[in-house]
């Protein structure tokens, strides 16, 4: 028996040494990829354990060796914008090649449905402004697009299905409209190739996008697990609920009546703490980037979530920067817009987002003026993309462009000539303050009890004087706290002011 098995074992072991190295590259390093210019370029992948590899790119050549698990990693020297180039990797008789690679700037665009909404919209309920024209003219050789599939995971993943695509009418129609409009402007203004990576999933909370090592190490993030517990409890009878709703729909259709409205039921896996970080962020962390785009917050507007959004969002920014390990990468985000949602705290989420500007190397786009009170997915994604590009040009490219609307600085008390007590609100970026509609009704005042009442705001130069007969001795002032803001303030650059409250710790 032993004499029969031993030659067979030797033959198997010997044949294994003759198998050529299987060199593999991640989806991020596909044909048509954009590599980050002016920074060390990371290349990585897998091969037969111990394989010796030769890497050639443009004018560079270097070697790498696969470890015992077959993983290999190498860094190219920085190069300026340019291309197209070819990447060739060979080892032990087998070669892999990637073609049409460009050097430019890469932006990682993530969030929920307003970032996910593609150029062709979410028909029939939500469309992008001028969608047919935008799609027909979308072909752009300076843009490359990559979309990560929806994927939630209990463990950090190291790859995904897909790859880079040329920007054509067909690929752009399915790509994030906000990210596309951002990239289109940036490619024209900076005259470099722009790579856009989309990682989005509608209706998802911020805690799904943060790693477990961060969620589990900061006591201030425990409310995320409390919210998850409440959400999980609601899923216990989900199947029975769905069955009941289906019966109601069938009965209504049979009776010729309108189909009844039902509560929205999110995908359970998409609400898993850290699930989307593991499935849709972790695979991208080895890639060198220019910066991040973020549009999320609507799902965190519930009363139990909104007050803690600032803590969560600040942790998310630090978490991503730590995992990408590329310093304080620019983080640009969109403040949630105007939408009629009386049972949620959209104003509080917007304020928590504003306060996140205290984090270094961040910029915020205000979208109050382009919201739709009747639709959570407003059609004007062009304005959002353009404002994000202004923020990028100022923050990431150092250009002297006006990129911020009036930003709350402080409120001071004063007595007006007629004897009334008022609070004067001072803003940064306040040149040319104006209302586009002469109302000034988005202000509120409160006394020491924090009970806010409607107030009138009158612009005086670079400040606004706020008064209310219902609050004769004001202590606190806030602005644009309601879900829908009918009369935003703008500055000379046509950019709107952000929601704010002068309270150190808002109570409602």
Long-range contacts (C-beta under 8 A, 24 or more apart in sequence): 19-48, 20-48, 20-92, 20-93, 20-94, 21-47, 21-48, 21-51, 21-53, 21-66, 21-91, 21-92, 21-93, 21-94, 22-46, 22-47, 22-48, 22-94, 23-47, 23-51, 23-53, 23-89, 23-90, 23-91, 23-94, 23-95, 23-96, 24-96, 25-89, 25-96, 25-98, 26-158, 26-159, 26-283, 26-286, 27-146, 27-159, 27-160, 27-161, 27-162, 27-163, 27-283, 28-146, 28-164, 28-197, 28-283, 28-284, 28-286, 28-287, 29-87, 29-98, 30-98, 30-162, 30-163, 30-164, 31-98, 31-99, 31-100, 31-101, 31-163, 31-164, 32-100, 32-101, 32-144, 32-163, 32-164, 32-165, 32-166, 33-98, 33-101, 33-102, 33-144, 33-146, 33-163, 33-164, 33-195, 34-101, 34-102, 34-103, 34-104, 34-105, 34-106, 34-144, 34-164, 34-193, 34-194, 34-195, 35-101, 35-102, 35-103, 35-104, 35-106, 35-288, 36-103, 36-104, 36-105, 36-106, 36-287, 36-288, 36-289, 36-290, 37-78, 37-79, 37-80, 37-81, 37-82, 37-103, 37-104, 37-105, 37-192, 38-78, 38-79, 38-80, 38-81, 39-78, 39-288, 39-326, 40-75, 40-76, 40-77, 40-78, 40-288, 41-75, 41-76, 41-77, 41-78, 41-79, 41-288, 42-73, 42-74, 42-75, 42-286, 42-287, 42-288, 43-73, 43-74, 43-75, 43-76, 43-87, 43-89, 44-71, 44-72, 44-73, 44-74, 44-286, 45-71, 45-72, 45-89, 46-70, 46-71, 46-72, 47-72, 47-91, 48-92, 51-91, 51-92, 52-91, 52-92, 53-89, 53-90, 53-91, 54-89, 54-90, 54-91, 55-87, 55-88, 55-89, 56-86, 56-87, 56-88, 56-89, 57-85, 57-86, 57-87, 57-88, 57-101, 58-85, 66-91, 73-286, 79-103, 81-105, 81-192, 81-193, 83-193, 102-144, 102-193, 102-195, 103-193, 104-142, 104-192, 104-193, 104-194, 104-195, 105-186, 105-190, 105-192, 105-193, 105-194, 105-195, 105-290, 106-194, 106-195, 106-196, 106-197, 106-287, 106-288, 106-289, 106-290, 107-179, 107-182, 107-183, 107-186, 107-194, 107-195, 107-196, 107-197, 107-289, 107-290, 107-291, 107-292, 107-293, 107-392, 108-197, 108-199, 108-284, 108-289, 108-291, 108-292, 108-293, 109-176, 109-178, 109-179, 109-182, 109-196, 109-197, 109-198, 109-199, 109-200, 109-292, 109-293, 109-294, 109-295, 110-198, 110-199, 110-200, 110-209, 110-280, 110-281, 110-292, 110-293, 110-294, 110-296, 111-200, 111-293, 111-294, 111-295, 111-296, 111-334, 112-200, 112-201, 112-202, 112-203, 112-204, 112-295, 112-296, 112-297, 112-298, 112-299, 113-200, 113-202, 113-203, 113-298, 113-376, 113-377, 114-178, 114-295, 114-298, 114-334, 114-336, 114-337, 114-376, 114-377, 114-378, 115-176, 115-178, 115-179, 115-198, 115-200, 115-293, 115-294, 115-295, 115-296, 115-334, 116-176, 116-198, 116-200, 116-201, 116-202, 117-176, 117-177, 117-178, 117-377, 117-381, 118-173, 118-174, 118-175, 118-176, 118-177, 119-172, 119-173, 119-174, 119-175, 119-177, 119-180, 120-173, 120-174, 121-177, 121-377, 121-379, 122-377, 125-375, 125-377, 126-375, 126-377, 126-379, 127-379, 128-177, 128-379, 128-381, 129-379, 129-380, 129-381, 129-382, 130-382, 134-172, 134-177, 134-382, 135-169, 135-172, 135-173, 136-169, 137-169, 138-167, 138-168, 138-169, 138-172, 138-173, 138-180, 139-167, 139-168, 139-169, 139-172, 140-167, 140-172, 140-184, 140-187, 141-166, 141-167, 142-167, 142-187, 142-188, 142-192, 142-193, 142-194, 143-167, 143-180, 143-183, 143-184, 143-187, 143-193, 143-194, 143-195, 143-196, 144-193, 144-194, 144-195, 144-196, 145-171, 145-172, 145-175, 145-180, 145-196, 145-198, 146-195, 146-196, 146-197, 146-198, 147-174, 147-175, 147-198, 148-197, 148-198, 148-199, 148-280, 148-283, 148-284, 150-201, 150-270, 150-280, 151-276, 151-279, 151-280, 152-208, 152-267, 152-269, 152-270, 152-272, 152-275, 152-276, 152-278, 152-279, 153-275, 153-278, 153-279, 154-272, 154-275, 154-278, 155-278, 156-211, 156-277, 156-278, 156-282, 157-278, 157-279, 157-282, 157-283, 158-282, 158-283, 159-283, 160-279, 160-280, 160-283, 164-195, 176-200, 177-381, 177-385, 178-293, 178-295, 178-334, 178-381, 178-384, 178-385, 178-388, 179-293, 179-385, 180-385, 181-381, 181-382, 181-384, 181-385, 181-386, 181-389, 182-293, 182-385, 182-386, 182-388, 182-389, 182-392, 183-385, 184-385, 185-385, 185-386, 185-389, 186-389, 186-392, 186-393, 189-389, 189-393, 190-393, 190-397, 197-284, 197-287, 199-276, 199-280, 199-281, 199-284, 201-267, 201-270, 201-276, 201-280, 203-264, 203-266, 203-267, 203-270, 203-299, 204-266, 204-270, 204-271, 204-276, 204-296, 204-299, 205-271, 205-299, 205-300, 205-305, 206-296, 206-297, 206-299, 206-300, 206-309, 206-312, 206-313, 206-316, 207-273, 207-274, 207-312, 208-270, 208-271, 208-272, 208-273, 208-274, 208-275, 208-276, 208-277, 209-276, 209-277, 209-280, 209-281, 209-296, 209-316, 210-273, 210-274, 210-277, 210-312, 210-315, 210-316, 210-319, 211-274, 211-277, 211-278, 211-281, 211-282, 211-319, 211-323, 212-273, 212-274, 212-277, 212-278, 214-315, 214-316, 214-318, 214-319, 214-322, 215-273, 215-274, 215-315, 218-315, 220-308, 220-311, 220-315, 221-311, 221-312, 221-315, 223-304, 223-305, 223-308, 224-273, 224-308, 224-312, 225-273, 226-304, 227-302, 227-304, 227-305, 228-271, 228-272, 228-273, 230-304, 231-271, 235-268, 238-265, 238-268, 241-265, 266-299, 277-319, 281-320, 281-323, 282-323, 285-323, 285-324, 285-325, 288-326, 289-324, 289-326, 289-329, 290-329, 290-330, 290-396, 291-329, 291-330, 291-331, 291-332, 291-392, 291-396, 292-320, 292-329, 292-330, 292-331, 292-332, 293-332, 293-333, 293-388, 294-331, 294-332, 294-333, 294-334, 295-333, 295-334, 295-384, 297-335, 297-336, 297-349, 297-350, 297-353, 298-336, 298-339, 298-346, 298-349, 298-376, 300-349, 301-336, 301-341, 301-344, 301-345, 301-346, 301-348, 301-349, 302-344, 302-345, 303-343, 303-344, 303-345, 306-344, 306-345, 306-346, 306-348, 306-349, 306-352, 307-345, 307-348, 307-352, 307-506, 309-348, 309-349, 309-352, 309-353, 310-351, 310-352, 310-353, 310-355, 310-356, 313-352, 313-353, 313-356, 314-356, 314-359, 317-356, 317-359, 317-362, 318-359, 328-360, 328-361, 329-361, 330-361, 330-362, 330-363, 330-392, 330-395, 330-396, 331-359, 331-361, 331-362, 331-363, 332-362, 332-363, 332-364, 332-365, 332-388, 332-391, 332-392, 332-395, 333-362, 333-363, 333-364, 333-365, 334-364, 334-365, 334-367, 334-384, 334-388, 335-364, 335-365, 335-366, 335-367, 335-368, 335-498, 335-499, 336-367, 337-367, 337-368, 337-370, 337-371, 337-372, 337-378, 338-367, 338-368, 338-369, 338-371, 338-372, 338-373, 338-483, 338-484, 338-485, 339-371, 339-372, 339-373, 339-375, 339-376, 339-378, 339-483, 339-484, 340-373, 340-374, 340-483, 340-484, 341-376, 341-483, 342-483, 344-483, 346-482, 346-483, 347-478, 347-480, 347-481, 347-482, 347-483, 347-499, 348-481, 348-506, 350-480, 350-498, 350-499, 351-481, 351-499, 351-500, 351-501, 351-506, 354-407, 354-408, 354-498, 354-499, 354-500, 357-407, 361-395, 362-395, 363-391, 363-392, 363-394, 363-395, 363-403, 363-404, 364-391, 364-404, 364-498, 365-391, 366-405, 366-488, 366-495, 366-496, 366-497, 366-498, 368-480, 368-485, 368-488, 368-496, 368-498, 368-499, 369-436, 369-488, 369-490, 369-496, 371-484, 371-485, 373-483, 373-484, 387-495, 402-429, 402-491, 402-492, 402-493, 402-495, 403-495, 404-428, 404-429, 404-495, 405-429, 405-489, 405-490, 405-491, 405-493, 405-495, 405-496, 405-497, 405-498, 406-430, 406-433, 406-489, 406-490, 406-491, 406-495, 406-496, 406-497, 406-498, 407-497, 407-498, 408-479, 408-497, 408-498, 408-500, 408-502, 410-502, 411-476, 411-477, 411-502, 413-474, 414-465, 416-465, 416-467, 420-467, 420-472, 421-467, 421-472, 421-473, 421-474, 422-465, 422-466, 422-467, 422-474, 423-465, 423-466, 423-474, 423-476, 423-477, 423-502, 424-460, 424-463, 424-464, 424-465, 424-466, 425-457, 425-463, 425-464, 425-465, 425-466, 425-477, 425-479, 425-502, 426-462, 426-463, 427-462, 427-463, 427-464, 427-497, 429-491, 429-493, 429-495, 430-462, 430-463, 430-491, 431-462, 431-491, 431-492, 431-493, 432-490, 432-491, 432-492, 432-493, 433-459, 433-461, 433-462, 433-463, 433-464, 433-489, 433-490, 433-491, 434-459, 434-489, 434-490, 434-491, 435-459, 435-487, 435-488, 435-489, 435-490, 436-487, 436-488, 436-490, 437-486, 437-487, 439-486, 439-487, 440-464, 440-487, 441-486, 441-487, 442-479, 442-480, 442-482, 442-485, 442-486, 442-487, 442-488, 442-489, 443-477, 443-478, 443-479, 444-468, 444-477, 444-478, 444-479, 444-481, 445-470, 445-471, 445-474, 445-476, 445-477, 446-471, 446-474, 446-475, 446-476, 446-477, 446-478, 447-471, 447-473, 447-474, 447-475, 447-476, 448-475, 450-476, 450-503, 450-507, 450-508, 452-476, 452-478, 452-481, 452-508, 457-489, 459-489, 464-489, 476-501, 476-502, 476-503, 477-501, 477-502, 478-502, 478-503
